[in-house]
């Protein structure tokens, strides 16, 4: 069973059976459909309605020309669409009056697909950028993904706000090519050696470099020890670092070995701490972007998540990347990234479209007998729920 495909067929069948239902689907666009033939047919139906097709304003049974003209118009843009398939769509529609509900299902599927596509694109750019030694492309696609999530929230009719998932998505550990991993370990070791041997070097990186930016946990722990010594105003050298490491239990639990300590403290201590720190930050930004992209993709592939929860959980999954990015910009003297526009922005679909998307499109209740006896409003004079073709 494929409820999403059934929903696409049902909403098209409803519009073919009752052209008046298109007035309740103005917030739905052709690109929300998955199958190209469905995209073309929905675009054709909207075009015929915009051109004032007689079936839209007419009374009584829907003329057969509504179906044949829609098939002919859609056939100009896609192959394989026949009149028999259009009638199959009509038979696939349980009730034409439920077209807004079917349309909401189509929109929900489109939101999941869109988030997945942009998350995959971000992850691909992260991997490509890592090979090139740059992060600008990853940051650009992270911005694009954030903007897409904000726009989808407006279209769905909810406010975009980061919310942590009750159960975080399962994300596999990031795999780094051996050559790249060796280079990262070398940069981290060299940086720690400089911080130990050069007085005042910690002051160049302590404001924006964090222990979590180190790929090797032991390197992060040693940087934490150096930060503690710097914060307390105590002298920094190999002996004070070893003492602080012992106080934190790194020697007792085997986190720090003699060979590892000797590799760091016996190495060359001459170098630019700020430049080396930026290299560590670049690797940290790349790893964080990859984890965030995979987390968003895992959320989007969870069909049990409604669009509102998906969008908010995805924004939360991008939070760590935003935090690392802020420090990366501080380390490189770049202007701070501007926060995305809020849902209250004037951009996006009209209020009426948002209300339709949010209303869950419940069918209107059947008026009571007393209501039928009263004055007839403009809405009650609309076309009946279903009009047969003649």
ROFILUM-585027 format. One record per residue (C-alpha): x, z, y; residue in three letters; residue number from 1. Coordinates in pm, 1 decimal, decimal comma. Layout:
xx;zz;yy;type;seq
X;Z;Y;ALA;NUM
...
//
This chain:
xx;zz;yy;type;seq
0,0;0,0;0,0;UNK;1
112,8;-79,2;351,5;UNK;2
-112,0;92,0;609,9;UNK;3
77,1;-64,2;898,9;UNK;4
20,6;-419,3;775,9;UNK;5
-342,2;-335,3;701,2;UNK;6
-378,5;-206,4;1057,4;UNK;7
-234,5;-527,6;1203,4;UNK;8
-479,9;-731,4;1001,1;UNK;9
-768,6;-503,3;1092,9;UNK;10
-709,5;-514,3;1467,2;UNK;11
-683,0;-894,1;1460,9;UNK;12
-991,4;-919,0;1243,8;UNK;13
-1181,1;-698,3;1488,5;UNK;14
-1083,2;-920,2;1780,4;UNK;15
-1183,8;-1233,9;1587,9;UNK;16
-1511,7;-1080,5;1485,3;UNK;17
-1589,5;-934,1;1828,0;UNK;18
-1395,7;-1076,8;2128,0;UNK;19
-1520,2;-788,0;2341,9;UNK;20
-1284,1;-552,5;2160,6;UNK;21
-990,2;-710,8;2345,1;UNK;22
-1104,5;-524,5;2655,7;UNK;23
-1020,4;-199,9;2474,3;UNK;24
-676,0;-325,5;2364,8;UNK;25
-515,2;-416,3;2696,3;UNK;26
-237,7;-162,1;2631,0;UNK;27
-142,1;-344,2;2310,7;UNK;28
100,4;-637,1;2340,2;UNK;29
195,9;-912,6;2091,9;UNK;30
545,4;-774,0;2038,7;UNK;31
393,2;-454,9;1897,1;UNK;32
301,7;-651,1;1583,2;UNK;33
556,0;-679,5;1305,2;UNK;34
469,2;-1019,1;1154,5;UNK;35
540,4;-1322,5;1377,0;UNK;36
211,2;-1483,1;1273,4;UNK;37
25,5;-1173,4;1392,2;UNK;38
217,7;-1175,1;1719,3;UNK;39
125,5;-1536,4;1781,7;UNK;40
-239,7;-1486,3;1693,0;UNK;41
-282,0;-1180,5;1915,2;UNK;42
-110,9;-1363,3;2202,4;UNK;43
-347,4;-1656,6;2147,6;UNK;44
-652,7;-1430,3;2154,2;UNK;45
-538,4;-1274,0;2479,6;UNK;46
-474,6;-1616,4;2629,5;UNK;47
-819,0;-1743,7;2533,2;UNK;48
-974,3;-1433,9;2685,6;UNK;49
-773,1;-1481,1;3005,0;UNK;50
-878,2;-1846,8;3021,7;UNK;51
-1243,3;-1746,4;3007,9;UNK;52
-1332,1;-1873,3;2661,5;UNK;53
-1712,6;-1902,2;2621,4;UNK;54
-1707,5;-1659,0;2328,4;UNK;55
-1586,2;-1376,6;2552,4;UNK;56
-1874,4;-1381,7;2797,5;UNK;57
-2140,6;-1527,1;2573,5;UNK;58
-2425,0;-1339,7;2408,7;UNK;59
-2545,2;-1352,8;2054,3;UNK;60
-2335,2;-1464,0;1757,1;UNK;61
-1971,5;-1546,4;1819,7;UNK;62
-1917,0;-1923,2;1807,7;UNK;63
-1690,6;-2051,7;1535,0;UNK;64
-1480,8;-2215,9;1804,7;UNK;65
-1344,9;-1868,7;1891,5;UNK;66
-1166,7;-1857,3;1557,2;UNK;67
-1065,1;-2222,3;1540,2;UNK;68
-937,2;-2226,6;1900,0;UNK;69
-736,1;-1907,3;1839,9;UNK;70
-580,6;-2055,9;1526,1;UNK;71
-500,8;-2379,1;1708,1;UNK;72
-339,4;-2197,1;2002,4;UNK;73
-134,2;-1969,0;1777,4;UNK;74
-32,0;-2268,3;1564,6;UNK;75
156,2;-2406,9;1864,0;UNK;76
403,5;-2117,4;1836,3;UNK;77
419,0;-2032,9;1465,5;UNK;78
383,4;-2218,4;1137,8;UNK;79
169,9;-2136,2;839,0;UNK;80
-139,9;-2003,7;1016,8;UNK;81
-465,8;-2148,7;884,0;UNK;82
-833,6;-2090,2;949,9;UNK;83
-868,8;-1941,2;603,1;UNK;84
-614,1;-1671,8;692,0;UNK;85
-808,7;-1594,3;1008,6;UNK;86
-1121,9;-1537,7;800,6;UNK;87
-915,4;-1321,8;564,6;UNK;88
-825,5;-1106,5;867,2;UNK;89
-1193,1;-1073,8;953,1;UNK;90
-1273,8;-956,0;602,5;UNK;91
-983,2;-705,6;623,1;UNK;92
-1142,4;-526,3;918,4;UNK;93
-1356,6;-230,1;803,8;UNK;94
-1534,7;-193,5;1140,5;UNK;95
-1469,8;-393,8;1453,2;UNK;96
-1572,2;-99,5;1674,7;UNK;97
-1267,0;87,5;1545,7;UNK;98
-1028,7;-172,0;1691,4;UNK;99
-866,2;75,5;1937,7;UNK;100
-781,6;306,9;1647,8;UNK;101
-628,1;19,7;1452,0;UNK;102
-437,6;-81,2;1764,7;UNK;103
-297,7;270,3;1798,0;UNK;104
-168,8;245,2;1441,8;UNK;105
4,1;-82,5;1530,0;UNK;106
158,4;75,7;1840,5;UNK;107
280,3;372,4;1635,4;UNK;108
457,1;141,9;1390,7;UNK;109
610,5;-52,5;1679,6;UNK;110
749,6;268,8;1829,9;UNK;111
918,3;362,8;1502,2;UNK;112
1068,5;14,3;1466,2;UNK;113
1190,8;5,8;1825,9;UNK;114
1362,6;342,9;1803,9;UNK;115
1525,9;243,4;1475,2;UNK;116
1656,4;-85,2;1617,4;UNK;117
1813,2;78,2;1922,9;UNK;118
1964,3;362,5;1719,5;UNK;119
2126,0;111,3;1483,1;UNK;120
2253,9;-87,3;1779,2;UNK;121
2407,7;225,9;1931,2;UNK;122
2580,1;314,0;1604,2;UNK;123
2718,1;-38,4;1564,9;UNK;124
2859,1;-30,0;1917,4;UNK;125
3015,8;311,1;1854,4;UNK;126
3201,5;175,7;1551,2;UNK;127
3310,2;-139,2;1733,0;UNK;128
3421,3;60,4;2036,5;UNK;129
3624,9;296,1;1820,1;UNK;130
3826,0;0,2;1690,2;UNK;131
3881,2;-120,1;2046,0;UNK;132
3968,4;229,1;2170,8;UNK;133
3687,6;240,4;2428,2;UNK;134
3358,4;421,4;2478,5;UNK;135
3195,6;231,1;2764,6;UNK;136
2981,0;19,2;2533,7;UNK;137
2858,2;322,1;2341,4;UNK;138
2766,4;500,4;2664,5;UNK;139
2578,0;192,3;2783,5;UNK;140
2370,3;170,0;2466,2;UNK;141
2309,4;544,0;2477,0;UNK;142
2160,1;491,3;2823,4;UNK;143
1951,9;203,5;2690,7;UNK;144
1820,3;418,2;2405,5;UNK;145
1729,7;699,7;2644,4;UNK;146
1545,5;456,7;2872,7;UNK;147
1363,7;306,4;2574,9;UNK;148
1250,3;650,6;2457,5;UNK;149
1128,2;735,1;2807,1;UNK;150
935,3;408,6;2835,2;UNK;151
784,0;452,3;2488,4;UNK;152
669,4;799,2;2588,1;UNK;153
493,4;654,6;2891,6;UNK;154
329,6;385,8;2679,8;UNK;155
215,5;636,3;2419,6;UNK;156
90,2;861,7;2698,1;UNK;157
307,1;1168,7;2652,5;UNK;158
576,9;1340,6;2854,2;UNK;159
933,0;1279,2;2730,9;UNK;160
1109,4;1611,0;2678,2;UNK;161
1376,7;1712,7;2427,1;UNK;162
1234,3;1923,4;2143,8;UNK;163
1433,7;2032,9;1840,6;UNK;164
1294,9;1931,3;1502,5;UNK;165
1184,6;2216,9;1277,8;UNK;166
1400,0;2063,9;1004,7;UNK;167
1701,1;1878,2;1147,3;UNK;168
1743,1;1528,1;1002,4;UNK;169
1995,8;1499,4;722,6;UNK;170
2292,9;1304,0;854,4;UNK;171
2586,8;1207,4;636,9;UNK;172
2933,6;1304,2;765,9;UNK;173
3101,9;1043,3;978,1;UNK;174
3363,3;837,6;796,8;UNK;175
3672,5;746,3;997,8;UNK;176
3922,4;479,7;886,8;UNK;177
4250,6;636,1;765,6;UNK;178
4455,5;479,4;1044,5;UNK;179
4216,2;608,1;1309,1;UNK;180
4204,2;955,9;1152,7;UNK;181
4584,1;971,9;1148,6;UNK;182
4599,0;875,6;1514,7;UNK;183
4343,3;1141,0;1605,5;UNK;184
4537,1;1409,8;1417,5;UNK;185
4858,0;1302,3;1589,4;UNK;186
4699,7;1320,9;1936,1;UNK;187
4558,5;1666,2;1866,8;UNK;188
4887,6;1798,2;1728,5;UNK;189
5083,2;1656,8;2020,9;UNK;190
4838,6;1807,6;2270,9;UNK;191
4861,0;2154,2;2114,7;UNK;192
5241,6;2132,1;2121,0;UNK;193
5234,9;2050,0;2491,7;UNK;194
4991,4;2334,7;2564,9;UNK;195
5218,8;2580,1;2383,2;UNK;196
5548,9;2468,7;2532,7;UNK;197
5458,9;2378,8;2888,3;UNK;198
5355,4;2664,3;3119,8;UNK;199
5034,8;2596,4;3308,9;UNK;200
4933,3;2302,6;3089,1;UNK;201
4611,8;2479,2;2980,4;UNK;202
4491,5;2475,9;3339,4;UNK;203
4483,6;2094,5;3331,1;UNK;204
4232,3;2069,7;3045,2;UNK;205
4053,8;2402,1;3007,8;UNK;206
3768,0;2307,5;3242,6;UNK;207
3644,8;2016,6;3033,1;UNK;208
3805,0;2026,4;2686,5;UNK;209
3632,4;2238,8;2421,3;UNK;210
3736,1;2351,5;2070,6;UNK;211
3459,6;2137,4;1921,3;UNK;212
3623,3;1824,8;2060,8;UNK;213
3900,8;1849,8;1801,7;UNK;214
3838,7;1660,2;1479,5;UNK;215
4044,8;1904,3;1270,7;UNK;216
3879,1;2249,9;1261,6;UNK;217
4216,3;2426,0;1254,2;UNK;218
4317,3;2247,2;1572,9;UNK;219
3997,3;2357,9;1739,4;UNK;220
4062,1;2717,6;1633,5;UNK;221
4415,2;2707,6;1774,7;UNK;222
4285,6;2562,4;2100,5;UNK;223
4035,0;2848,9;2113,5;UNK;224
4323,9;3093,3;2076,4;UNK;225
4513,2;2924,2;2359,5;UNK;226
4200,7;2935,1;2574,0;UNK;227
4162,5;3308,0;2511,6;UNK;228
4521,4;3373,5;2615,1;UNK;229
4475,2;3162,8;2926,2;UNK;230
4149,6;3336,6;3015,1;UNK;231
4308,3;3682,8;2986,5;UNK;232
4606,4;3572,9;3193,8;UNK;233
4854,0;3643,1;2914,7;UNK;234
5167,8;3436,1;2857,9;UNK;235
5134,4;3138,8;2626,3;UNK;236
5408,3;3057,0;2375,8;UNK;237
5440,1;3013,5;2001,8;UNK;238
5464,1;3387,4;1934,9;UNK;239
5162,2;3489,2;2144,2;UNK;240
4964,7;3202,9;1986,4;UNK;241
5058,5;3323,1;1637,4;UNK;242
4959,0;3679,5;1729,9;UNK;243
4620,7;3565,2;1864,1;UNK;244
4562,5;3357,0;1552,7;UNK;245
4631,8;3656,7;1334,3;UNK;246
4391,6;3872,6;1535,7;UNK;247
4120,5;3614,6;1480,1;UNK;248
4178,9;3609,4;1103,9;UNK;249
4314,9;3255,8;1083,5;UNK;250
4615,1;3367,2;877,6;UNK;251
4422,9;3592,4;642,5;UNK;252
4161,1;3334,1;547,1;UNK;253
4413,3;3051,7;510,0;UNK;254
4280,6;2845,3;801,3;UNK;255
4627,8;2833,4;953,3;UNK;256
4924,0;2780,3;720,1;UNK;257
5291,1;2813,9;797,1;UNK;258
5347,4;2440,8;756,8;UNK;259
5063,8;2354,7;992,8;UNK;260
5188,0;2601,9;1254,1;UNK;261
5543,2;2471,8;1225,2;UNK;262
5422,7;2111,0;1260,1;UNK;263
5262,2;2199,8;1591,7;UNK;264
5512,9;2438,7;1743,2;UNK;265
5830,8;2269,0;1622,5;UNK;266
5727,6;1929,3;1751,8;UNK;267
5805,5;1773,4;2086,9;UNK;268
5637,6;1967,5;2366,2;UNK;269
5693,1;1717,4;2644,5;UNK;270
5395,8;1511,8;2749,8;UNK;271
5097,6;1482,4;2981,7;UNK;272
4839,5;1739,0;2874,2;UNK;273
4563,1;1577,7;3079,1;UNK;274
4618,0;1233,1;2926,9;UNK;275
4637,5;1371,5;2574,5;UNK;276
4323,9;1576,9;2636,0;UNK;277
4143,5;1261,7;2740,3;UNK;278
4240,6;1096,6;2413,9;UNK;279
4093,8;1391,0;2222,9;UNK;280
3782,1;1372,1;2438,8;UNK;281
3744,0;1000,0;2368,9;UNK;282
3750,3;1062,5;1995,4;UNK;283
3505,0;1348,6;2035,2;UNK;284
3268,6;1129,5;2235,0;UNK;285
3285,5;858,5;1969,2;UNK;286
3211,2;1102,0;1685,5;UNK;287
2926,9;1266,9;1875,6;UNK;288
2769,0;932,2;1962,3;UNK;289
2783,5;825,8;1596,9;UNK;290
2619,1;1148,1;1479,2;UNK;291
2347,9;1123,9;1746,2;UNK;292
2275,1;760,1;1660,2;UNK;293
2240,6;837,1;1288,6;UNK;294
2019,4;1139,0;1364,4;UNK;295
1784,6;928,2;1578,2;UNK;296
1771,9;661,6;1309,3;UNK;297
1685,6;921,2;1043,9;UNK;298
1405,0;1052,7;1264,4;UNK;299
1266,7;704,1;1325,6;UNK;300
1262,6;629,4;953,1;UNK;301
1048,1;938,2;889,0;UNK;302
698,0;790,5;870,4;UNK;303
543,1;1138,0;882,8;UNK;304
656,3;1188,1;1243,5;UNK;305
402,5;1096,8;1509,0;UNK;306
533,8;897,8;1807,5;UNK;307
528,4;1193,9;2045,6;UNK;308
730,4;1414,3;1811,5;UNK;309
964,1;1127,3;1723,2;UNK;310
1043,9;1058,1;2088,2;UNK;311
1100,8;1423,0;2177,3;UNK;312
1310,5;1493,3;1866,9;UNK;313
1517,0;1180,0;1936,1;UNK;314
1582,9;1291,9;2294,2;UNK;315
1696,9;1627,9;2158,5;UNK;316
1928,7;1454,8;1910,1;UNK;317
2093,1;1274,5;2204,1;UNK;318
2152,7;1605,3;2383,7;UNK;319
2500,0;1677,7;2234,9;UNK;320
2613,0;1331,0;2338,3;UNK;321
2498,6;1397,8;2694,6;UNK;322
2693,8;1724,6;2705,1;UNK;323
3016,7;1562,9;2580,8;UNK;324
2962,5;1272,7;2816,2;UNK;325
2935,8;1504,7;3117,0;UNK;326
3274,8;1657,0;3033,8;UNK;327
3423,7;1313,8;2966,5;UNK;328
3319,5;1200,7;3312,0;UNK;329
3465,5;1518,1;3463,7;UNK;330
3793,5;1462,4;3280,2;UNK;331
3819,8;1105,8;3410,9;UNK;332
3691,2;1173,2;3761,3;UNK;333
3383,2;956,7;3707,2;UNK;334
3054,3;1011,6;3892,3;UNK;335
2799,7;1215,2;3698,8;UNK;336
2541,4;1015,2;3506,6;UNK;337
2202,4;1009,7;3672,2;UNK;338
1923,2;1162,7;3465,2;UNK;339
1651,6;918,1;3349,8;UNK;340
1331,1;897,8;3546,9;UNK;341
1057,4;1136,9;3447,4;UNK;342
730,4;1037,2;3292,1;UNK;343
561,6;1089,6;3627,2;UNK;344
737,3;782,1;3765,5;UNK;345
520,8;508,8;3909,4;UNK;346
665,3;265,8;3654,1;UNK;347
505,6;201,4;3318,8;UNK;348
154,4;114,5;3205,5;UNK;349
-144,8;189,5;3429,3;UNK;350
-315,0;525,0;3392,4;UNK;351
-612,5;368,5;3215,9;UNK;352
-385,3;217,2;2951,8;UNK;353
-213,3;549,8;2892,3;UNK;354
-549,3;723,6;2860,3;UNK;355
-658,1;472,5;2600,3;UNK;356
-337,9;520,9;2404,5;UNK;357
-370,4;898,3;2416,1;UNK;358
-741,3;926,3;2352,5;UNK;359
-690,7;855,0;1981,4;UNK;360
-961,2;596,0;2040,3;UNK;361
-1248,3;782,7;1879,7;UNK;362
-1561,1;564,9;1842,5;UNK;363
-1830,5;636,3;2097,4;UNK;364
-2115,8;844,4;1951,8;UNK;365
-2444,3;671,1;1893,4;UNK;366
-2677,4;748,0;2186,8;UNK;367
-2978,7;960,5;2114,5;UNK;368
-3332,5;830,0;2133,0;UNK;369
-3383,5;993,6;2470,9;UNK;370
-3070,1;829,1;2600,4;UNK;371
-3193,2;489,6;2484,0;UNK;372
-3507,1;534,7;2685,3;UNK;373
-3315,0;593,4;3008,0;UNK;374
-3163,5;337,9;3242,9;UNK;375
-2924,1;96,5;3078,3;UNK;376
-2566,8;129,6;3206,8;UNK;377
-2313,5;-147,9;3233,5;UNK;378
-2130,2;-24,5;2923,5;UNK;379
-2444,0;-28,4;2707,3;UNK;380
-2516,0;-386,5;2795,9;UNK;381
-2187,7;-492,5;2640,6;UNK;382
-2171,7;-695,3;2326,2;UNK;383
-2288,1;-518,7;2010,5;UNK;384
-2036,5;-358,8;1778,5;UNK;385
-2016,8;-665,4;1562,3;UNK;386
-2124,3;-1023,3;1626,1;UNK;387
-2150,3;-1270,5;1345,5;UNK;388
-2008,0;-1619,0;1377,7;UNK;389
-2234,2;-1918,8;1400,9;UNK;390
//
